């Protein structure tokens, strides 16, 4: 039985998957298996994977005849795995040298169900540094050490760490139990939200390795991180609601819906927030009215209202049009909403300007000589706190 099973869903990965696999086969720690699930690729991925599996017996290939999406590919990979611990990788990402040895040493010294670590986030296709910095912060290993239900609550209720799959190692038996409890369904978007919710539900313990970037995430290489979004892409983003529905059905099957209803509500609210952050920055002005009509197909009116009020309050009149159409009461309501939207937009601009100024001041302070000297002076104290 190998120490690690690394699951890599592959779809049209002919140009990048070999580099991802090489980041693993060249690791100093060698007790692992790589399960590449080819999701019915139509390029040369199958040939590349076949050659790599012949060159290294640790590389196993599972070929699917019909494309089912990343969620189904991961599920099949986990259920086919044999490792003591399960790891994930996307086909265009990589593990840093020495990552598996570090994980092995940490898990031998202090085993847990989930071991989280930092990720190095690389900008691809011109993704802005501010956005990259936000993703890097979200993917940091947690400072907390929750156990029992707190593993789930700390992520989805308290936002103490992120739910990304690839910057964590999972106890193998626990991961196989969790994925067996998920539905064998295509998840258009939000597969990480769904999978990690179920993993955290079954986990009994979690800890992090702060300051150890062991995974290299290429932000912008996949669906996320692009500067503009078409209406088709926005529709896919809105299907996050389907991932929230899958989480609810999972809890109902477990007989714990009432007990975990608050965690589900928080997870769903985060999905709405994520969607409307992208609405604000990536949907063009001419597409916004239609985008809101699409959003109402997936989210409740109240959810869309909250998401829009937080991210783009100036567009609230467009939501009134999308929701009430030709209703005679719409005209009077729209006039009132326009007044409220103007006020909310002014408040939003002021708050955003203050956040940007605070970020500039912090960046200037952290680059100062006094800050660097202070960090050196307090290093022993930070070590003691650990």
VEXDREN-2710 file (C-alpha; in Angstrom, 1 decimal):
% VEXDREN-2710
k/r/px/py/pz
1/UNK/0.0/0.0/0.0
2/UNK/1.6/3.3/-1.0
3/UNK/1.9/6.3/1.4
4/UNK/0.2/8.7/-1.0
5/UNK/-2.3/8.5/-3.8
6/UNK/-2.3/11.6/-6.0
7/UNK/-5.5/12.1/-8.0
8/UNK/-5.2/14.1/-11.3
9/UNK/-8.3/14.6/-13.4
10/UNK/-7.2/15.1/-17.1
11/UNK/-9.2/16.7/-19.8
12/UNK/-7.5/18.0/-22.9
13/UNK/-4.2/18.2/-20.9
14/UNK/-1.9/17.1/-23.7
15/UNK/0.3/20.2/-23.3
16/UNK/0.5/20.5/-19.6
17/UNK/-0.1/17.2/-17.8
18/UNK/3.3/15.8/-18.3
19/UNK/4.9/18.7/-16.4
20/UNK/2.4/18.1/-13.6
21/UNK/3.3/14.4/-13.4
22/UNK/7.0/15.2/-13.6
23/UNK/6.7/17.4/-10.5
24/UNK/5.7/14.2/-8.7
25/UNK/7.9/11.5/-10.3
26/UNK/11.0/13.5/-9.5
27/UNK/10.2/14.0/-5.8
28/UNK/12.8/12.7/-3.4
29/UNK/10.1/10.7/-1.6
30/UNK/9.0/7.9/-3.9
31/UNK/6.3/5.8/-2.1
32/UNK/3.2/7.0/-4.0
33/UNK/0.8/6.2/-6.8
34/UNK/-0.5/8.7/-9.3
35/UNK/-4.0/8.1/-10.6
36/UNK/-4.7/10.0/-13.8
37/UNK/-8.4/9.9/-14.7
38/UNK/-8.7/10.8/-18.4
39/UNK/-12.1/12.4/-18.7
40/UNK/-12.7/11.3/-22.4
41/UNK/-10.1/13.8/-23.8
42/UNK/-10.3/14.3/-27.5
43/UNK/-6.7/15.6/-27.9
44/UNK/-3.5/13.6/-27.4
45/UNK/-3.8/13.2/-23.6
46/UNK/-4.4/9.5/-23.7
47/UNK/-1.2/8.9/-25.6
48/UNK/0.8/11.1/-23.3
49/UNK/-0.6/9.3/-20.2
50/UNK/0.0/5.8/-21.7
51/UNK/3.6/6.7/-22.4
52/UNK/4.1/8.1/-18.9
53/UNK/2.6/5.0/-17.3
54/UNK/4.9/2.8/-19.3
55/UNK/7.9/4.8/-18.2
56/UNK/6.9/4.8/-14.5
57/UNK/4.7/2.1/-13.0
58/UNK/3.6/4.5/-10.2
59/UNK/1.5/6.3/-12.9
60/UNK/-1.9/4.6/-13.3
61/UNK/-4.4/5.7/-16.0
62/UNK/-8.1/5.3/-15.8
63/UNK/-9.9/6.2/-19.1
64/UNK/-13.5/7.3/-19.3
65/UNK/-15.5/6.8/-22.4
66/UNK/-17.8/9.7/-21.7
67/UNK/-16.9/13.1/-20.4
68/UNK/-18.4/13.6/-16.9
69/UNK/-16.5/16.5/-15.5
70/UNK/-13.9/17.1/-12.9
71/UNK/-16.1/16.1/-9.9
72/UNK/-16.9/12.6/-11.3
73/UNK/-13.2/12.1/-12.3
74/UNK/-12.0/12.9/-8.9
75/UNK/-14.6/10.6/-7.3
76/UNK/-13.5/7.7/-9.4
77/UNK/-9.8/8.4/-8.7
78/UNK/-10.3/8.5/-5.0
79/UNK/-12.5/5.3/-4.9
80/UNK/-9.8/3.5/-7.0
81/UNK/-6.9/4.7/-4.7
82/UNK/-5.0/2.6/-2.2
83/UNK/-2.8/5.2/-0.4
84/UNK/-2.6/5.9/3.3
85/UNK/-3.2/9.5/2.3
86/UNK/-4.9/11.1/-0.7
87/UNK/-3.7/14.3/-2.5
88/UNK/-5.1/16.2/-5.4
89/UNK/-3.5/18.1/-8.3
90/UNK/-5.0/19.9/-11.3
91/UNK/-3.4/19.0/-14.6
92/UNK/-1.8/22.5/-15.1
93/UNK/-0.4/22.8/-11.6
94/UNK/2.5/21.2/-9.8
95/UNK/4.0/20.1/-6.5
96/UNK/7.2/21.8/-5.4
97/UNK/10.4/19.8/-4.9
98/UNK/10.5/18.1/-1.5
99/UNK/6.8/18.4/-0.9
100/UNK/6.0/14.7/-0.4
101/UNK/8.9/14.2/1.9
102/UNK/7.8/17.2/4.0
103/UNK/4.2/15.8/4.1
104/UNK/5.4/12.3/5.1
105/UNK/7.6/13.7/7.9
106/UNK/4.7/15.9/9.2
107/UNK/2.2/13.0/9.1
108/UNK/4.5/10.6/10.9
109/UNK/5.3/13.1/13.6
110/UNK/1.7/14.3/14.2
111/UNK/-1.0/12.4/12.1
112/UNK/-4.3/14.0/11.4
113/UNK/-7.3/13.4/9.1
114/UNK/-6.5/16.5/7.1
115/UNK/-3.1/18.2/6.8
116/UNK/-3.2/21.6/5.1
117/UNK/-0.3/23.5/3.6
118/UNK/0.3/26.8/1.8
119/UNK/0.3/27.2/-2.0
120/UNK/2.5/29.3/-4.2
121/UNK/0.1/31.2/-6.5
122/UNK/1.4/32.0/-10.0
123/UNK/-0.3/34.6/-12.2
124/UNK/-1.2/33.3/-15.7
125/UNK/-2.5/35.4/-18.7
126/UNK/-2.2/38.7/-16.9
127/UNK/-4.2/38.1/-13.7
128/UNK/-3.7/41.1/-11.5
129/UNK/-1.3/41.0/-8.5
130/UNK/-4.0/42.1/-6.1
131/UNK/-6.3/39.2/-7.1
132/UNK/-3.3/36.8/-6.9
133/UNK/-2.5/38.1/-3.5
134/UNK/-6.1/37.5/-2.4
135/UNK/-6.1/33.9/-3.6
136/UNK/-2.7/33.3/-2.0
137/UNK/-4.1/34.5/1.3
138/UNK/-7.2/32.3/1.0
139/UNK/-5.1/29.3/0.3
140/UNK/-2.9/29.7/3.4
141/UNK/-2.7/26.9/5.9
142/UNK/-5.0/27.4/8.9
143/UNK/-3.5/28.7/12.2
144/UNK/-6.3/26.9/14.1
145/UNK/-6.4/23.2/15.0
146/UNK/-10.0/22.2/15.0
147/UNK/-11.4/18.7/15.8
148/UNK/-14.8/17.0/15.4
149/UNK/-17.5/19.2/13.9
150/UNK/-15.2/22.3/14.3
151/UNK/-13.3/21.1/11.2
152/UNK/-16.3/21.9/9.1
153/UNK/-17.5/24.9/11.1
154/UNK/-14.0/26.6/11.0
155/UNK/-14.0/26.5/7.2
156/UNK/-17.6/27.3/6.2
157/UNK/-19.0/29.2/9.2
158/UNK/-16.0/31.0/10.6
159/UNK/-13.9/31.4/7.4
160/UNK/-10.7/30.5/9.3
161/UNK/-9.3/28.6/6.3
162/UNK/-10.3/27.9/2.7
163/UNK/-11.9/24.8/1.1
164/UNK/-9.5/24.3/-1.8
165/UNK/-8.8/20.6/-2.4
166/UNK/-5.3/20.7/-3.6
167/UNK/-3.4/22.2/-0.7
168/UNK/-4.4/19.4/1.7
169/UNK/-3.5/15.7/2.4
170/UNK/-6.5/13.5/3.5
171/UNK/-6.4/10.3/5.4
172/UNK/-7.1/7.7/2.7
173/UNK/-9.8/5.7/4.4
174/UNK/-11.6/8.8/5.4
175/UNK/-11.4/10.3/1.9
176/UNK/-12.7/7.1/0.3
177/UNK/-15.6/7.0/2.8
178/UNK/-16.4/10.7/2.0
179/UNK/-16.3/10.3/-1.8
180/UNK/-18.4/7.2/-1.6
181/UNK/-21.1/9.4/0.1
182/UNK/-21.1/11.9/-2.7
183/UNK/-23.3/11.6/-5.7
184/UNK/-21.9/10.4/-9.0
185/UNK/-23.0/13.6/-10.8
186/UNK/-21.5/16.2/-13.1
187/UNK/-21.0/19.4/-11.1
188/UNK/-20.6/22.3/-13.6
189/UNK/-18.9/24.6/-10.9
190/UNK/-18.4/24.4/-7.2
191/UNK/-17.0/20.8/-7.2
192/UNK/-14.4/21.9/-4.6
193/UNK/-17.1/23.4/-2.3
194/UNK/-19.1/20.2/-2.5
195/UNK/-16.2/17.7/-2.1
196/UNK/-14.5/19.6/0.7
197/UNK/-17.8/20.0/2.6
198/UNK/-18.2/16.2/2.6
199/UNK/-14.5/15.6/3.5
200/UNK/-14.6/18.0/6.4
201/UNK/-17.9/16.5/7.6
202/UNK/-16.2/13.1/8.0
203/UNK/-12.9/14.4/9.3
204/UNK/-12.1/14.3/13.0
205/UNK/-9.0/16.5/13.0
206/UNK/-7.1/19.1/11.0
207/UNK/-4.0/21.1/11.3
208/UNK/-1.8/23.2/9.0
209/UNK/1.8/23.7/8.2
210/UNK/2.1/27.5/8.1
211/UNK/4.7/29.0/5.8
212/UNK/5.2/25.9/3.7
213/UNK/4.1/26.4/0.1
214/UNK/4.2/22.9/-1.2
215/UNK/1.8/23.3/-4.2
216/UNK/2.2/25.6/-7.2
217/UNK/-1.2/26.9/-8.3
218/UNK/-1.4/28.5/-11.8
219/UNK/-4.2/31.0/-11.3
220/UNK/-5.8/31.9/-14.6
221/UNK/-4.9/28.7/-16.4
222/UNK/-8.4/27.3/-15.8
223/UNK/-11.9/28.7/-15.6
224/UNK/-11.1/31.3/-12.9
225/UNK/-9.0/34.4/-13.0
226/UNK/-10.0/36.0/-16.3
227/UNK/-10.7/39.7/-16.7
228/UNK/-14.0/39.4/-18.5
229/UNK/-16.9/36.9/-18.5
230/UNK/-19.4/36.0/-21.2
231/UNK/-23.0/35.4/-20.4
232/UNK/-22.4/31.6/-21.0
233/UNK/-19.6/31.7/-18.4
234/UNK/-21.8/33.7/-16.1
235/UNK/-24.5/31.0/-16.4
236/UNK/-21.9/28.4/-15.4
237/UNK/-20.9/30.5/-12.4
238/UNK/-24.6/30.7/-11.4
239/UNK/-24.7/26.9/-11.3
240/UNK/-22.8/27.1/-8.0
241/UNK/-26.4/26.9/-6.7
242/UNK/-26.4/23.2/-7.9
243/UNK/-23.4/22.5/-5.7
244/UNK/-25.3/24.0/-2.8
245/UNK/-28.2/21.7/-3.6
246/UNK/-25.8/18.7/-3.6
247/UNK/-24.6/19.6/-0.2
248/UNK/-28.1/19.8/1.1
249/UNK/-29.0/16.4/-0.3
250/UNK/-25.9/14.9/1.3
251/UNK/-26.9/16.2/4.7
252/UNK/-30.5/14.9/4.2
253/UNK/-29.1/11.4/3.4
254/UNK/-27.0/11.5/6.5
255/UNK/-30.0/12.5/8.5
256/UNK/-28.3/15.6/9.8
257/UNK/-29.9/18.4/7.8
258/UNK/-31.4/20.2/10.8
259/UNK/-28.1/20.0/12.7
260/UNK/-26.0/21.4/9.9
261/UNK/-28.5/23.7/8.3
262/UNK/-26.6/26.8/9.5
263/UNK/-23.3/25.5/7.9
264/UNK/-25.1/24.9/4.6
265/UNK/-26.6/28.4/4.7
266/UNK/-23.1/29.9/5.2
267/UNK/-21.7/27.8/2.4
268/UNK/-24.5/28.9/0.0
269/UNK/-24.1/32.5/1.0
270/UNK/-20.4/32.3/0.2
271/UNK/-21.2/31.0/-3.2
272/UNK/-23.5/33.9/-3.9
273/UNK/-20.8/36.3/-2.7
274/UNK/-18.2/34.6/-5.0
275/UNK/-20.6/34.8/-8.0
276/UNK/-21.4/38.5/-7.5
277/UNK/-17.7/39.5/-6.9
278/UNK/-17.2/38.2/-10.4
279/UNK/-20.3/39.9/-11.6
280/UNK/-19.0/43.3/-10.4
281/UNK/-15.5/42.9/-12.0
282/UNK/-16.1/40.8/-15.1
283/UNK/-19.6/41.3/-16.5
284/UNK/-19.8/44.1/-19.1
285/UNK/-22.3/46.9/-18.7
286/UNK/-24.4/45.9/-21.7
287/UNK/-24.7/42.3/-20.4
288/UNK/-25.7/43.1/-16.8
289/UNK/-29.5/43.1/-17.2
290/UNK/-29.5/39.7/-18.9
291/UNK/-26.9/38.4/-16.3
292/UNK/-29.3/39.2/-13.5
293/UNK/-32.2/37.4/-15.3
294/UNK/-29.9/34.4/-15.5
295/UNK/-29.0/34.6/-11.8
296/UNK/-32.7/34.6/-10.9
297/UNK/-33.0/31.2/-12.6
298/UNK/-30.6/29.7/-10.0
299/UNK/-30.7/31.8/-6.9
300/UNK/-33.7/33.2/-4.9
301/UNK/-34.6/36.9/-5.4
302/UNK/-33.4/37.6/-1.8
303/UNK/-30.0/36.0/-2.5
304/UNK/-29.5/38.0/-5.7
305/UNK/-30.6/41.1/-3.9
306/UNK/-28.1/40.6/-1.1
307/UNK/-25.3/39.7/-3.5
308/UNK/-25.9/42.8/-5.7
309/UNK/-26.4/45.2/-2.8
310/UNK/-22.9/44.1/-1.5
311/UNK/-21.0/44.0/-4.8
312/UNK/-22.7/46.4/-7.3
313/UNK/-25.5/48.4/-5.6
314/UNK/-25.8/50.7/-8.6
315/UNK/-27.4/47.8/-10.5
316/UNK/-30.3/47.3/-8.1
317/UNK/-32.7/49.0/-10.5
318/UNK/-31.8/46.4/-13.2
319/UNK/-32.7/43.7/-10.7
320/UNK/-36.1/45.3/-10.2
321/UNK/-36.7/45.1/-14.0
322/UNK/-35.5/41.5/-14.2
323/UNK/-37.7/40.4/-11.3
324/UNK/-40.9/42.3/-11.9
325/UNK/-40.9/42.9/-15.6
326/UNK/-44.2/44.6/-16.8
327/UNK/-45.8/44.7/-13.4
328/UNK/-47.4/48.2/-13.0
329/UNK/-46.0/48.5/-9.5
330/UNK/-42.5/48.2/-11.0
331/UNK/-42.2/51.8/-12.0
332/UNK/-42.8/53.2/-8.6
333/UNK/-40.6/50.6/-7.0
334/UNK/-37.8/51.3/-9.5
335/UNK/-37.8/55.0/-8.7
336/UNK/-37.4/54.3/-5.0
337/UNK/-34.7/51.6/-5.6
338/UNK/-32.8/54.1/-7.8
339/UNK/-32.6/56.5/-4.9
340/UNK/-31.4/53.8/-2.6
341/UNK/-28.9/52.5/-5.2
342/UNK/-27.3/55.9/-5.6
343/UNK/-26.8/56.2/-1.8
344/UNK/-25.5/52.7/-1.5
345/UNK/-23.1/53.3/-4.5
346/UNK/-21.7/56.4/-2.8
347/UNK/-21.2/54.4/0.5
348/UNK/-19.6/51.6/-1.5
349/UNK/-17.1/53.9/-3.2
350/UNK/-16.1/55.5/0.1
351/UNK/-15.6/52.1/1.7
352/UNK/-13.6/50.7/-1.2
353/UNK/-11.4/53.8/-1.3
354/UNK/-10.7/53.4/2.5
355/UNK/-9.8/49.7/2.0
356/UNK/-7.5/50.5/-0.8
357/UNK/-5.8/53.3/1.2
358/UNK/-5.4/50.9/4.2
359/UNK/-3.9/48.3/1.9
360/UNK/-1.4/50.8/0.5
361/UNK/-0.4/52.0/4.0
362/UNK/0.1/48.4/5.2
363/UNK/2.2/47.5/2.1
364/UNK/4.3/50.6/2.7
365/UNK/4.8/49.7/6.4
366/UNK/5.6/46.1/5.7
367/UNK/8.3/47.2/3.2
368/UNK/9.9/49.5/5.7
369/UNK/13.2/48.8/7.5
370/UNK/11.4/49.2/10.9
371/UNK/9.0/46.4/10.1
372/UNK/11.7/44.0/8.9
373/UNK/13.7/44.7/12.1
374/UNK/10.7/44.1/14.2
375/UNK/9.9/40.8/12.5
376/UNK/13.5/39.6/13.2
377/UNK/13.3/40.7/16.8
378/UNK/10.0/38.9/17.5
379/UNK/10.8/35.7/15.6
380/UNK/11.7/33.8/18.8
381/UNK/8.4/34.8/20.4
382/UNK/6.4/33.6/17.4
383/UNK/8.2/30.2/17.5
384/UNK/7.3/29.9/21.2
385/UNK/3.6/30.5/20.4
386/UNK/3.6/27.5/18.1
END
